[in-house]
Amino acid sequence: MAWRNIMSSVFSKVLDHVVEACIRGEDEKACKEALLAAADTLYTPLKPVDTGLGVARMIASRLAAIAANAVLQLARSESKEATIRAAYELLKESRDDDVNDLVKKLLNEAGASIYEPAVSREARESLFSDLKAYFEPEQPQLVLRRRRIPKRSADPLQSLRRLLRELGRQDPILARQLSMELKRRGVSV
């Protein structure tokens, strides 16, 4: 139960920081760093219990995807997607930046300062792939039609519900805590 409370607290601080940097702020570089730090911060408390089977990395990847979709949903509701789009363009160029200082700061604010910052490539890729699905949706290939089918971007609310449902199958208590955190911020899931 204690690790769920730690993860819920870390998720809350990460979400606050990413919303502050990407929705209320106008700096694309700060938004990019906040997104990368979000992925690393969500993996750091899980790293000491990572046995090499990938369960901790999978949970961190889901949490990073939940954070990305929550921020996209909040930005979409406030019509402030420009900064996140610019940060996504910066992420396409490089996803290997060092954000350990920001991760330490977020862990201290969340009360999980005993952990040493760790980098999770899987969580970063999960966050990036959800942003890519939203900003660059795949065009369906149909040869039988003369007209092009319009591109449909992924719905962050639908992705958020799917991710919480998948997390709920493994850990219903953590999924419930995260959905309550999202509801507090105005994201109805």
Secondary structure as a PSIPRED ss2 file (coil, helix, strand):
# PSIPRED VFORMAT (PSIPRED V4.0)

   1 M C   1.000  0.000  0.000
   2 A H   0.000  1.000  0.000
   3 W H   0.000  1.000  0.000
   4 R H   0.000  1.000  0.000
   5 N H   0.000  1.000  0.000
   6 I H   0.000  1.000  0.000
   7 M H   0.000  1.000  0.000
   8 S H   0.000  1.000  0.000
   9 S H   0.000  1.000  0.000
  10 V H   0.000  1.000  0.000
  11 F H   0.000  1.000  0.000
  12 S H   0.000  1.000  0.000
  13 K H   0.000  1.000  0.000
  14 V H   0.000  1.000  0.000
  15 L H   0.000  1.000  0.000
  16 D H   0.000  1.000  0.000
  17 H H   0.000  1.000  0.000
  18 V H   0.000  1.000  0.000
  19 V H   0.000  1.000  0.000
  20 E H   0.000  1.000  0.000
  21 A H   0.000  1.000  0.000
  22 C H   0.000  1.000  0.000
  23 I H   0.000  1.000  0.000
  24 R H   0.000  1.000  0.000
  25 G C   1.000  0.000  0.000
  26 E C   1.000  0.000  0.000
  27 D C   1.000  0.000  0.000
  28 E H   0.000  1.000  0.000
  29 K H   0.000  1.000  0.000
  30 A H   0.000  1.000  0.000
  31 C H   0.000  1.000  0.000
  32 K H   0.000  1.000  0.000
  33 E H   0.000  1.000  0.000
  34 A H   0.000  1.000  0.000
  35 L H   0.000  1.000  0.000
  36 L H   0.000  1.000  0.000
  37 A H   0.000  1.000  0.000
  38 A H   0.000  1.000  0.000
  39 A H   0.000  1.000  0.000
  40 D H   0.000  1.000  0.000
  41 T H   0.000  1.000  0.000
  42 L H   0.000  1.000  0.000
  43 Y H   0.000  1.000  0.000
  44 T H   0.000  1.000  0.000
  45 P H   0.000  1.000  0.000
  46 L H   0.000  1.000  0.000
  47 K H   0.000  1.000  0.000
  48 P H   0.000  1.000  0.000
  49 V H   0.000  1.000  0.000
  50 D C   1.000  0.000  0.000
  51 T C   1.000  0.000  0.000
  52 G C   1.000  0.000  0.000
  53 L C   1.000  0.000  0.000
  54 G C   1.000  0.000  0.000
  55 V H   0.000  1.000  0.000
  56 A H   0.000  1.000  0.000
  57 R H   0.000  1.000  0.000
  58 M H   0.000  1.000  0.000
  59 I H   0.000  1.000  0.000
  60 A H   0.000  1.000  0.000
  61 S H   0.000  1.000  0.000
  62 R H   0.000  1.000  0.000
  63 L H   0.000  1.000  0.000
  64 A H   0.000  1.000  0.000
  65 A H   0.000  1.000  0.000
  66 I H   0.000  1.000  0.000
  67 A H   0.000  1.000  0.000
  68 A H   0.000  1.000  0.000
  69 N H   0.000  1.000  0.000
  70 A H   0.000  1.000  0.000
  71 V H   0.000  1.000  0.000
  72 L H   0.000  1.000  0.000
  73 Q H   0.000  1.000  0.000
  74 L H   0.000  1.000  0.000
  75 A H   0.000  1.000  0.000
  76 R H   0.000  1.000  0.000
  77 S H   0.000  1.000  0.000
  78 E H   0.000  1.000  0.000
  79 S C   1.000  0.000  0.000
  80 K C   1.000  0.000  0.000
  81 E C   1.000  0.000  0.000
  82 A H   0.000  1.000  0.000
  83 T H   0.000  1.000  0.000
  84 I H   0.000  1.000  0.000
  85 R H   0.000  1.000  0.000
  86 A H   0.000  1.000  0.000
  87 A H   0.000  1.000  0.000
  88 Y H   0.000  1.000  0.000
  89 E H   0.000  1.000  0.000
  90 L H   0.000  1.000  0.000
  91 L H   0.000  1.000  0.000
  92 K H   0.000  1.000  0.000
  93 E H   0.000  1.000  0.000
  94 S C   1.000  0.000  0.000
  95 R C   1.000  0.000  0.000
  96 D C   1.000  0.000  0.000
  97 D C   1.000  0.000  0.000
  98 D C   1.000  0.000  0.000
  99 V C   1.000  0.000  0.000
 100 N H   0.000  1.000  0.000
 101 D H   0.000  1.000  0.000
 102 L H   0.000  1.000  0.000
 103 V H   0.000  1.000  0.000
 104 K H   0.000  1.000  0.000
 105 K H   0.000  1.000  0.000
 106 L H   0.000  1.000  0.000
 107 L H   0.000  1.000  0.000
 108 N H   0.000  1.000  0.000
 109 E H   0.000  1.000  0.000
 110 A H   0.000  1.000  0.000
 111 G C   1.000  0.000  0.000
 112 A C   1.000  0.000  0.000
 113 S C   1.000  0.000  0.000
 114 I C   1.000  0.000  0.000
 115 Y C   1.000  0.000  0.000
 116 E C   1.000  0.000  0.000
 117 P C   1.000  0.000  0.000
 118 A C   1.000  0.000  0.000
 119 V C   1.000  0.000  0.000
 120 S C   1.000  0.000  0.000
 121 R H   0.000  1.000  0.000
 122 E H   0.000  1.000  0.000
 123 A H   0.000  1.000  0.000
 124 R H   0.000  1.000  0.000
 125 E H   0.000  1.000  0.000
 126 S H   0.000  1.000  0.000
 127 L H   0.000  1.000  0.000
 128 F H   0.000  1.000  0.000
 129 S H   0.000  1.000  0.000
 130 D H   0.000  1.000  0.000
 131 L H   0.000  1.000  0.000
 132 K H   0.000  1.000  0.000
 133 A H   0.000  1.000  0.000
 134 Y H   0.000  1.000  0.000
 135 F H   0.000  1.000  0.000
 136 E C   1.000  0.000  0.000
 137 P C   1.000  0.000  0.000
 138 E C   1.000  0.000  0.000
 139 Q C   1.000  0.000  0.000
 140 P C   1.000  0.000  0.000
 141 Q C   1.000  0.000  0.000
 142 L C   1.000  0.000  0.000
 143 V C   1.000  0.000  0.000
 144 L C   1.000  0.000  0.000
 145 R C   1.000  0.000  0.000
 146 R C   1.000  0.000  0.000
 147 R C   1.000  0.000  0.000
 148 R C   1.000  0.000  0.000
 149 I C   1.000  0.000  0.000
 150 P C   1.000  0.000  0.000
 151 K C   1.000  0.000  0.000
 152 R C   1.000  0.000  0.000
 153 S C   1.000  0.000  0.000
 154 A C   1.000  0.000  0.000
 155 D C   1.000  0.000  0.000
 156 P H   0.000  1.000  0.000
 157 L H   0.000  1.000  0.000
 158 Q H   0.000  1.000  0.000
 159 S H   0.000  1.000  0.000
 160 L H   0.000  1.000  0.000
 161 R H   0.000  1.000  0.000
 162 R H   0.000  1.000  0.000
 163 L H   0.000  1.000  0.000
 164 L H   0.000  1.000  0.000
 165 R H   0.000  1.000  0.000
 166 E H   0.000  1.000  0.000
 167 L H   0.000  1.000  0.000
 168 G H   0.000  1.000  0.000
 169 R H   0.000  1.000  0.000
 170 Q H   0.000  1.000  0.000
 171 D C   1.000  0.000  0.000
 172 P H   0.000  1.000  0.000
 173 I H   0.000  1.000  0.000
 174 L H   0.000  1.000  0.000
 175 A H   0.000  1.000  0.000
 176 R H   0.000  1.000  0.000
 177 Q H   0.000  1.000  0.000
 178 L H   0.000  1.000  0.000
 179 S H   0.000  1.000  0.000
 180 M H   0.000  1.000  0.000
 181 E H   0.000  1.000  0.000
 182 L H   0.000  1.000  0.000
 183 K H   0.000  1.000  0.000
 184 R H   0.000  1.000  0.000
 185 R C   1.000  0.000  0.000
 186 G C   1.000  0.000  0.000
 187 V C   1.000  0.000  0.000
 188 S C   1.000  0.000  0.000
 189 V C   1.000  0.000  0.000
